[in-house]
Amino acid sequence: MFDQMNEQLQKSLKPLTDLAAVNAKALEQLASQQSNLFSTLLNDGVEFTQGLSEKKDVNAVVEAQKTYLEGMQEKIVAATKESYDVISEAQEKAGEVLKVAAEDAQSAVASK
C-alpha cells in the first residue's frame, strides 16, 4: 500500500519536476548567453578605449565611435534574438508538459 501511494505521489509530481528541468535548462542557457555578451562588450569597450589614443583628429574619433556603437548594437540585437529563442523553446516545452499532465489527469479521473 505504501509503495502504491509513493508511486502515485511520484507520478503526480512528475510534471513539476519536468517543468523545473525545463526552467533550469533555459536559465542556464540564458545565463551563459548573458555572460558571453557581457564579456564581449567589455572586451570591445577596452579595445575601443585603447584605440582612441591612436586617433589623431576628431573625425577619426567620431568614426571609431560610430563603428564601435554599430558593432555593439549588432551584438545586443543578436543576443536578444538568441534569448528570445531560448525562452520560446522553454515555453513550448512547458506547454507540452502541462498538456500531457492535463491529459493524464483527465484520463485518471475518467477511469475512476
CORMO-V128319 format. One line per field, one symbol per residue. ss: DSSP state (2 for helix, 1 for strand, 0 for the rest). Layout:
ss=???
This chain:
ss=0222222222222222222222222222222222222222222222222222000002222222222222222222222222222222222222222222222222222220
